[in-house]
Amino acid sequence: MIYLDNAATSFPKPEPVYQTLDRFARTALANPGRAGHRMAMAAEKALDDVRHALNQFFRGESPDRWVFTLNCTDALNMAIKGIVQEGDHVVLTDLEHNSISRPIRALEKAGKITTTRVVSREGYVTAEEVSAALTPRTSLVAITQASNVLGTVQPIAAVAQAVRTAGALLLVDAAQSAGVVPIDLKSTPIDLLALPGHKGLYGPTGTGALYTGPRADGRVRAWREGGTGGDSSSESQPTLRPYFLEAGSPNVLGIAGLGAGIAWVAERGPGALRKHEVDLLQQAVDWAERNDAWRIAGRWEPETHAGALSLFTPEGLSPQDLAAVLDVTFDIAVRPGLHCAPYIHRNLGSFPDGLLRLSPSPFTTHDDIAQFLDALSEITAGVV
Ligand SMILES: Cc1ncc(COP(=O)(O)O)c(C=O)c1O
């Protein structure tokens, strides 16, 4: 299969990830615990090592600021529901995935908060537009760094500066940027960073993380309570970072795999990985320019693009039908529809059918893209 759905989850994983998962599952898969037996302590150390790896890779304040989550959705919910209080104002954009839009909309529908949704143009918002949406009541700005529909990378450094100046907290959704766009928490005032482990960091599904910076200290309420592996005498959730947000048995196997994924990415560098993906997408952009029936969505700026690109499909061919033929006849996996991000599709005029998205990986070749484009030409030959 030619797998062009890496924005959903990356496949294949690098070989060291498979090897780590196999070795860890056979030799070290105990329930972590700081006061446990040797194998439990070894499992705890594996978690700790990956917290260090995350902290180094993203240049955070300290490893204990990294909380392991189930995925990026879990991290975003933890941040949003942990921070936002009744009476607050929240700023987001129309590029957001439902994992930001839905929790915030639910709070708004319950009459607890007010919101402003900044409208993007050709897939981009500016720091000035975000700034203009801030009010004295704004407690949180929640913004995706790279659109999962368009691949467009937002000016996060400038947005972060504007949000910091206004005194609100900034939550960045790095679902499509972690591992391909350099993120430096030392030099960029991001307060909360949510990321999946299973996309551009090449861990298995079931992994993710939330970074909480110093300005969020004491402000993120635990929304999952239970055993934390440490002090069991307390009647209520302990406050010790990072454990207070990590109740329950963690996905230590997945996190060990994530560690191998981060090492693999760090060795290559996000810049080189992004460049490979953008070069592959350029091939599709050039092809669409030569084919009148096809049009790409959003502004194509290779320097500010991550590894996803969506296409408007020709009249009479829905993205869903096209994706089904690509799958069944050509063994090519792409993602049609709204990509859990309905607001940007309304903006683009592609609601409700959506678009056809391709998202390559470091393992995708130019020949894979050529086969995908040839298949599109073949399928549409009879229709347009
Ligand atoms: C921009 C964006 N945010 C959040 C998510 C949710 O990530 P997860 O699947 O890890 O929950 C996705 C998933 O595709 C995404 O693309």
The ligand as a Tripos MOL2 file, in Angstrom:
@<TRIPOS>MOLECULE
LIG
   16    16     1     0     0
SMALL
NO_CHARGES

@<TRIPOS>ATOM
      1 C1         -4.5500   19.6400   14.2440 C.3       1 LIG1
      2 C2         -4.9250   18.4350   15.0480 C.ar      1 LIG1
      3 N1         -5.2060   18.5730   16.3450 N.ar      1 LIG1
      4 C3         -5.5390   17.5290   17.1160 C.ar      1 LIG1
      5 C4         -5.6100   16.2610   16.6040 C.ar      1 LIG1
      6 C5         -5.9850   15.1230   17.4980 C.3       1 LIG1
      7 O1         -4.8860   14.2780   17.6390 O.3       1 LIG1
      8 P1         -5.0440   12.8070   18.2300 P.3       1 LIG1
      9 O2         -5.4720   11.9600   17.0840 O.co2     1 LIG1
     10 O3         -3.6640   12.4530   18.6820 O.co2     1 LIG1
     11 O4         -6.0180   12.8590   19.3170 O.co2     1 LIG1
     12 C6         -5.3460   16.0480   15.2520 C.ar      1 LIG1
     13 C7         -5.4670   14.7160   14.6590 C.2       1 LIG1
     14 O5         -5.3770   14.5060   13.4970 O.2       1 LIG1
     15 C8         -4.9750   17.1630   14.4570 C.ar      1 LIG1
     16 O6         -4.6940   17.0190   13.1750 O.3       1 LIG1
@<TRIPOS>BOND
     1     1     2 1
     2     2     3 ar
     3     2    15 ar
     4     3     4 ar
     5     4     5 ar
     6     5     6 1
     7     5    12 ar
     8     6     7 1
     9     7     8 1
    10     8     9 2
    11     8    10 1
    12     8    11 1
    13    12    13 1
    14    12    15 ar
    15    13    14 2
    16    15    16 1
@<TRIPOS>SUBSTRUCTURE
     1 LIG1         1 GROUP 0 **** ****
